[in-house]
Amino acid sequence: SPPGPAPAGDLPPEWDSDDERMAFLFSAFKQSREVNSTEWDSKMAFWVGLVLARGRRRGAVRTCLRELQNGFERRGSVPLGLGTVLRELLRRGKLQRESDFMASVDSSWISWGVGVFILKPLKWTLSSVLGDSKIPEEEEVLIYVELLQEKAEEVYRLYQNSALSSHPVVALSELQSLCASVCPDERTFYLLLLQLQKEKRVTILEQNGEKIVKFARGLHAKVSPMNDVDIGVYQLMQSEQLLSQKVESLSQEAEKCKEDARSACRAGKKQLALRCLKAKRRTERRIEELHSKLDAVQGILDRIYASQTDQMVFNAYQAGVGALKLSMKDVTVERAENLVDQIQELCDTQDEVAQTLAGVGINGLEMDTEELEKELDSLLQDSSKEPVDLPPVPQKVLNPPISDAELEAELEKLTVCDGDLAQKAASASSEPKTALGLNL
């Protein structure tokens, strides 16, 4: 059943408050945009934003004209221009017809997807012939392109972060259970796989009535075609899973036989207890056989994983050898020896030049170092033989002590000198120039 009207919180403020504005928005578009381009663009921007926001809020990658009309119903009326809005979104690439999307994927999808999508041949033909110029019919399924790509990327990340990523091949049923939180229904799940197949990140094959999916290794890698090794490893993994389940079941059966034997023994039924113990022994022997087979399968898988790792290392070594060959392409032993000889010759030349420059005298005067050293030695010998002339040691005592009488006589002299200076100052004070100075 189609979803009901959108919640009030997801609608614009004028939805309930401005009847005049909403009457204009609910009216049909003019046949030509040139009649009033401003009104046409305003109405188109309003509905484009609302349609895309509704799809992202619901998280559903599929929609149709009737579903949108029911979602945007207001007071018993539906928008009359939604068909024109969807055609514009198809033209911009924001929406895509589901039939056109599936036709754009590699035709190998038919090998596993037939019967999943129920399409009317007439719609397929009309969408292919008329293209985006045709207004979608009420029931024609449309896809939100960006939302489909985002959810496909989410599916890929879920797989990469799960235990299933230990091997690139996984059962379709297991992958669908893993992606239940992203895919609300089976149809959406298959659309997401088709998007991943379109991006060449997965390939799908039907083997013995079971669909298996192979993922690309790495975020930006392209998936390789499924080969016999992939199928063989997948079958071994399935065998390992079945054997483990069988061992678990037999273990529970052996435990039950043990409990039955204990109960029979308590009830005094010795023969029944013995039969239960015999059944327990047989079950335990079967468990041991299954364990040996399970160990063999796990050993084969370990060898396969080791061989894949060895192949990766071998490819890395091969790439390294190729890069080393390119980097050493112009390098040979002969050229290296020649280069070393040239360097040695240049070093010898440099040493000779340095010695030549060091031997040049300043101002054109060249002196022999040995002669200078001999002259210096003779000067040192002569200086050691000649006596050194020093002044005689003074006999007079410097700064002799002064007696008290001498100090008193010198003090009296100073007093007499101070009296004379005072008289001279008094005589000079009678001069007008000095008086003027004192008044100032």
C-alpha distance (Angstrom), angle and dihedral (degrees) to the residues before:
residue distance angle dihedral
S1 . . .
P2 3.80 . .
P3 3.80 116.9 .
G4 3.78 118.5 -100.2
P5 3.79 129.2 -115.9
A6 3.77 119.2 -46.7
P7 3.83 117.2 -94.4
A8 3.78 115.1 -96.8
G9 3.80 91.5 -114.7
D10 3.81 91.1 61.7
L11 3.82 93.9 54.5
P12 3.83 127.4 83.4
P13 3.83 119.4 -97.5
E14 3.82 94.4 -108.1
W15 3.82 91.7 57.7
D16 3.83 93.2 94.4
S17 3.80 102.2 15.3
D18 3.82 106.3 49.3
D19 3.81 111.8 53.1
E20 3.79 93.9 170.9
R21 3.79 93.2 53.2
M22 3.81 92.3 45.9
A23 3.82 91.5 48.4
F24 3.78 88.3 57.2
L25 3.81 92.6 46.5
F26 3.83 92.8 48.0
S27 3.80 92.6 51.3
A28 3.79 122.2 97.4
F29 3.80 122.1 -92.8
K30 3.76 120.0 -103.8
Q31 3.76 112.1 -102.7
S32 3.78 90.8 -118.3
R33 3.77 126.1 40.7
E34 3.81 90.7 -149.8
V35 3.81 91.5 70.7
N36 3.81 91.2 73.7
S37 3.76 111.9 -11.8
T38 3.83 94.5 179.3
E39 3.80 95.0 57.5
W40 3.80 91.4 40.2
D41 3.82 92.9 52.6
S42 3.82 92.7 44.1
K43 3.80 93.0 52.8
M44 3.80 92.5 43.6
A45 3.82 93.0 50.3
F46 3.81 90.5 50.7
W47 3.81 95.6 52.4
V48 3.82 96.2 38.4
G49 3.79 91.3 56.0
L50 3.80 92.1 44.8
V51 3.83 94.8 48.8
L52 3.82 93.8 48.6
A53 3.81 92.7 44.6
R54 3.82 90.9 51.3
G55 3.80 92.2 53.1
R56 3.82 92.9 48.7
R57 3.80 92.7 46.0
R58 3.80 92.8 51.4
G59 3.80 92.7 42.6
A60 3.80 91.1 -139.6
V61 3.80 116.5 136.0
R62 3.84 92.7 -158.9
T63 3.79 130.6 67.6
C64 3.80 141.0 150.2
L65 3.78 138.9 -157.8
R66 3.80 94.6 -97.9
E67 3.80 92.8 49.9
L68 3.81 90.6 52.7
Q69 3.80 92.1 47.0
N70 3.80 90.3 53.7
G71 3.77 91.1 46.1
F72 3.80 94.2 52.0
E73 3.79 98.5 40.3
R74 3.82 112.2 139.3
R75 3.76 123.9 -170.5
G76 3.77 92.7 -24.7
S77 3.82 96.1 -47.7
V78 3.80 130.8 101.5
P79 3.82 129.0 -151.2
L80 3.80 109.5 -88.9
G81 3.78 95.1 -157.1
L82 3.81 100.1 55.5
G83 3.81 91.6 104.1
T84 3.80 89.9 57.7
V85 3.82 90.2 46.8
L86 3.81 91.8 52.8
R87 3.79 91.3 48.5
E88 3.82 89.3 52.7
L89 3.82 90.6 49.3
L90 3.79 89.4 50.4
R91 3.80 89.4 51.4
R92 3.82 91.6 50.3
G93 3.80 92.1 48.7
K94 3.81 94.4 -117.7
L95 3.81 90.2 116.3
Q96 3.80 130.7 33.0
R97 3.76 132.6 -171.4
E98 3.78 111.8 -107.1
S99 3.80 91.2 -130.8
D100 3.79 91.9 51.8
F101 3.80 90.6 47.9
M102 3.80 93.1 53.3
A103 3.79 91.1 45.7
S104 3.82 88.9 55.2
V105 3.81 91.9 58.0
D106 3.77 122.1 84.1
S107 3.80 110.0 -79.4
S108 3.81 90.4 -119.8
W109 3.79 87.7 87.5
I110 3.81 87.0 82.1
S111 3.80 89.8 68.6
W112 3.79 91.0 66.7
G113 3.81 106.8 12.8
V114 3.78 103.3 53.8
G115 3.77 111.3 119.5
V116 3.78 93.0 22.0
F117 3.81 95.8 84.4
I118 3.79 116.1 50.7
L119 3.78 106.1 -155.8
K120 3.75 131.0 170.6
P121 3.82 110.4 -128.0
L122 3.80 90.0 -140.0
K123 3.81 92.4 60.1
W124 3.79 90.8 47.6
T125 3.78 90.6 52.5
L126 3.80 94.9 45.5
S127 3.80 94.1 48.4
S128 3.81 90.9 49.1
V129 3.79 95.1 47.1
L130 3.78 102.3 37.6
G131 3.79 97.5 33.3
D132 3.80 121.0 -177.1
S133 3.81 94.5 -19.0
K134 3.80 90.3 76.8
I135 3.81 118.9 87.2
P136 3.84 108.1 -125.8
E137 3.77 117.4 -106.4
E138 3.78 119.3 -115.7
E139 3.81 94.7 -101.8
E140 3.79 99.0 34.8
V141 3.81 109.8 119.7
L142 3.80 117.6 -124.5
I143 3.79 128.4 -169.6
Y144 3.79 129.6 -141.3
V145 3.81 98.9 -129.2
E146 3.81 99.9 -158.8
L147 3.80 93.4 42.9
L148 3.81 90.7 50.4
Q149 3.81 91.1 52.5
E150 3.81 92.4 47.9
K151 3.80 93.5 50.0
A152 3.81 91.6 46.3
E153 3.80 88.5 54.4
E154 3.80 89.0 49.9
V155 3.81 90.6 53.4
Y156 3.80 90.0 51.2
R157 3.82 91.6 50.8
L158 3.81 91.5 48.1
Y159 3.78 89.9 55.1
Q160 3.81 93.8 45.9
N161 3.83 91.7 51.9
S162 3.81 95.1 46.7
A163 3.79 133.2 84.2
L164 3.81 89.2 -108.6
S165 3.82 90.3 73.8
S166 3.82 91.4 76.3
H167 3.80 85.7 93.1
P168 3.82 126.1 24.7
V169 3.83 93.4 -129.5
V170 3.80 118.9 76.9
A171 3.80 135.6 165.6
L172 3.79 115.2 -99.5
S173 3.81 91.5 -130.0
E174 3.81 92.3 53.9
L175 3.80 91.3 48.7
Q176 3.80 91.2 49.8
S177 3.81 91.1 52.5
L178 3.81 89.2 49.7
C179 3.83 92.5 51.8
A180 3.81 97.4 44.4
S181 3.81 91.3 114.1
V182 3.81 92.1 55.6
C183 3.81 99.8 38.6
P184 3.82 114.6 56.1
D185 3.81 92.7 -170.0
E186 3.78 141.3 13.0
R187 3.80 94.0 -103.8
T188 3.81 92.0 57.6
F189 3.81 89.7 47.4
Y190 3.79 91.4 55.8
L191 3.80 91.5 46.2
L192 3.80 90.0 54.7
L193 3.80 90.3 49.9
L194 3.78 89.6 50.4
Q195 3.81 89.7 52.5
L196 3.81 90.5 51.3
Q197 3.79 89.6 47.1
K198 3.80 89.7 50.1
E199 3.83 88.6 53.4
K200 3.85 88.4 49.6
R201 3.80 92.0 -120.1
V202 3.81 96.2 119.2
T203 3.77 137.1 27.1
I204 3.79 124.5 -162.8
L205 3.78 130.0 -149.8
E206 3.78 134.3 177.7
Q207 3.81 112.3 -134.7
N208 3.82 120.8 -177.7
G209 3.77 92.0 -22.0
E210 3.81 93.4 -48.1
K211 3.80 124.4 105.8
I212 3.80 116.6 -135.1
V213 3.79 128.7 -172.2
K214 3.79 127.7 -147.8
F215 3.81 118.9 -158.2
A216 3.78 129.2 -154.9
R217 3.80 115.6 -107.8
G218 3.79 108.9 -120.7
L219 3.79 133.5 19.8
H220 3.80 96.2 -90.6
A221 3.80 99.9 29.0
K222 3.79 126.1 112.5
V223 3.77 119.3 -125.8
S224 3.78 117.6 -111.2
P225 3.81 122.0 -136.7
M226 3.77 115.4 -84.5
N227 3.82 110.4 -99.1
D228 3.80 136.8 -173.6
V229 3.80 92.1 -90.2
D230 3.80 91.4 57.6
I231 3.79 91.8 48.4
G232 3.81 92.0 45.9
V233 3.78 93.0 50.7
Y234 3.78 90.4 47.2
Q235 3.81 90.8 52.4
L236 3.80 90.6 48.8
M237 3.80 90.0 51.1
Q238 3.79 90.5 50.1
S239 3.81 90.0 48.9
E240 3.79 90.2 50.7
Q241 3.79 90.5 51.2
L242 3.82 92.9 48.4
L243 3.80 92.3 47.7
S244 3.78 91.6 49.9
Q245 3.80 90.7 50.5
K246 3.81 90.7 48.4
V247 3.81 92.0 50.3
E248 3.79 90.1 50.2
S249 3.80 91.0 50.2
L250 3.81 93.2 48.5
S251 3.79 91.2 47.9
Q252 3.78 89.7 56.5
E253 3.81 89.6 46.9
A254 3.82 91.7 51.7
E255 3.78 90.7 49.6
K256 3.81 89.7 51.1
C257 3.83 91.2 51.6
K258 3.78 89.0 51.5
E259 3.80 91.9 52.5
D260 3.82 91.5 46.4
A261 3.83 90.5 52.0
R262 3.79 90.6 50.9
S263 3.80 91.7 49.0
A264 3.83 92.3 48.0
C265 3.78 91.1 49.2
R266 3.77 91.4 52.8
A267 3.80 89.9 50.0
G268 3.80 91.0 51.8
K269 3.82 94.3 -111.9
K270 3.77 98.5 135.1
Q271 3.83 97.4 169.0
L272 3.79 92.1 51.3
A273 3.79 90.2 49.2
L274 3.80 90.5 52.0
R275 3.82 91.8 50.8
C276 3.80 89.8 50.8
L277 3.77 90.7 51.1
K278 3.81 91.3 49.3
A279 3.83 89.7 51.3
K280 3.80 88.6 49.7
R281 3.82 90.9 52.2
R282 3.83 91.8 49.7
T283 3.77 90.9 48.9
E284 3.79 91.7 49.7
R285 3.82 90.6 51.3
R286 3.80 89.8 52.4
I287 3.79 89.4 49.1
E288 3.80 90.3 53.1
E289 3.81 91.0 50.2
L290 3.79 91.2 49.2
H291 3.80 90.4 48.2
S292 3.79 90.6 54.9
K293 3.82 90.7 49.6
L294 3.78 90.9 46.3
D295 3.80 90.6 51.3
A296 3.80 89.4 51.2
V297 3.82 92.2 51.1
Q298 3.79 91.7 46.9
G299 3.80 90.2 48.6
I300 3.81 90.5 53.6
L301 3.81 91.1 49.0
D302 3.80 90.6 49.6
R303 3.78 90.2 52.1
I304 3.79 91.0 48.9
Y305 3.80 91.6 50.3
A306 3.82 89.5 46.9
S307 3.80 90.7 50.7
Q308 3.80 90.1 50.6
T309 3.79 89.5 51.3
D310 3.80 90.2 47.9
Q311 3.79 89.1 50.7
M312 3.79 90.4 52.7
V313 3.81 91.1 49.7
F314 3.80 90.5 46.6
N315 3.80 90.9 51.7
A316 3.79 89.8 48.9
Y317 3.80 91.3 50.5
Q318 3.78 90.6 47.5
A319 3.77 91.5 51.4
G320 3.80 89.9 47.9
V321 3.79 92.0 51.1
G322 3.78 90.5 50.2
A323 3.79 92.1 50.1
L324 3.81 91.0 46.8
K325 3.78 91.2 51.3
L326 3.77 90.8 52.1
S327 3.79 92.6 48.2
M328 3.83 92.6 47.3
K329 3.79 95.2 41.0
D330 3.81 95.7 112.5
V331 3.84 97.1 33.7
T332 3.85 120.0 97.8
V333 3.81 134.4 163.0
E334 3.82 91.6 -113.8
R335 3.79 92.4 51.8
A336 3.80 90.5 47.3
E337 3.84 91.9 51.9
N338 3.77 90.8 47.1
L339 3.79 90.1 50.8
V340 3.83 91.6 50.6
D341 3.82 90.8 50.3
Q342 3.78 90.7 51.1
I343 3.81 90.9 50.1
Q344 3.85 91.2 50.1
E345 3.78 91.5 48.5
L346 3.80 91.5 50.6
C347 3.81 90.7 48.7
D348 3.81 91.1 52.5
T349 3.78 90.6 49.2
Q350 3.79 90.5 50.0
D351 3.82 91.3 52.1
E352 3.78 91.6 51.1
V353 3.78 91.8 49.6
A354 3.82 90.8 49.6
Q355 3.81 91.9 50.7
T356 3.78 91.0 48.6
L357 3.78 92.5 51.1
A358 3.81 91.9 47.3
G359 3.85 92.3 54.0
V360 3.85 96.1 57.9
G361 3.88 113.1 107.8
I362 3.77 123.5 -135.4
N363 3.85 116.2 -103.6
G364 3.77 89.6 3.5
L365 3.86 94.1 -68.5
E366 3.78 112.6 131.7
M367 3.83 118.4 -166.7
D368 3.74 131.9 -171.6
T369 3.79 112.6 -121.2
E370 3.80 94.1 -148.9
E371 3.82 92.5 55.5
L372 3.80 91.0 50.4
E373 3.79 91.6 52.2
K374 3.83 91.6 49.9
E375 3.80 91.1 51.2
L376 3.79 91.4 50.0
D377 3.82 91.1 52.1
S378 3.82 92.1 51.4
L379 3.81 90.8 50.9
L380 3.77 91.5 52.3
Q381 3.83 92.1 50.1
D382 3.83 93.0 49.3
S383 3.78 93.4 49.3
S384 3.80 91.5 53.3
K385 3.85 92.7 55.0
E386 3.86 99.9 48.4
P387 3.90 116.9 84.6
V388 3.73 117.4 -121.3
D389 3.91 115.5 -118.0
L390 3.79 109.2 -134.1
P391 3.87 128.2 176.2
P392 3.86 117.8 -103.7
V393 3.73 118.8 -94.5
P394 3.85 110.0 -101.9
Q395 3.87 114.6 -114.1
K396 3.82 97.0 -164.2
V397 3.74 116.8 94.8
L398 3.76 111.3 -116.6
N399 3.80 117.8 -130.8
P400 3.90 99.5 4.9
P401 3.80 115.6 -154.0
I402 3.89 116.4 -89.4
S403 3.85 120.7 -132.6
D404 3.83 125.6 -133.6
A405 3.84 92.4 -113.3
E406 3.77 91.3 56.3
L407 3.81 90.9 50.0
E408 3.89 92.0 51.0
A409 3.84 92.0 49.3
E410 3.82 90.9 50.5
L411 3.82 89.7 48.6
E412 3.83 91.8 53.8
K413 3.79 89.6 52.0
L414 3.72 90.5 53.7
T415 3.84 91.1 49.7
V416 3.80 92.0 53.4
C417 3.77 90.5 49.6
D418 3.81 91.1 51.1
G419 3.90 91.0 53.4
D420 3.78 92.0 54.0
L421 3.79 91.2 49.7
A422 3.84 90.1 52.5
Q423 3.84 93.3 53.2
K424 3.77 91.4 49.9
A425 3.75 90.6 52.1
A426 3.86 92.4 51.6
S427 3.79 93.3 52.2
A428 3.71 91.2 49.4
S429 3.83 92.6 52.7
S430 3.87 91.2 69.5
E431 3.83 91.0 68.1
P432 3.84 115.2 105.5
K433 3.77 92.6 -131.5
T434 3.80 91.3 57.4
A435 3.83 92.3 44.4
L436 3.76 90.6 51.7
G437 3.73 88.5 50.6
L438 3.81 91.5 51.6
N439 3.79 92.8 49.1
L440 3.69 89.1 53.8
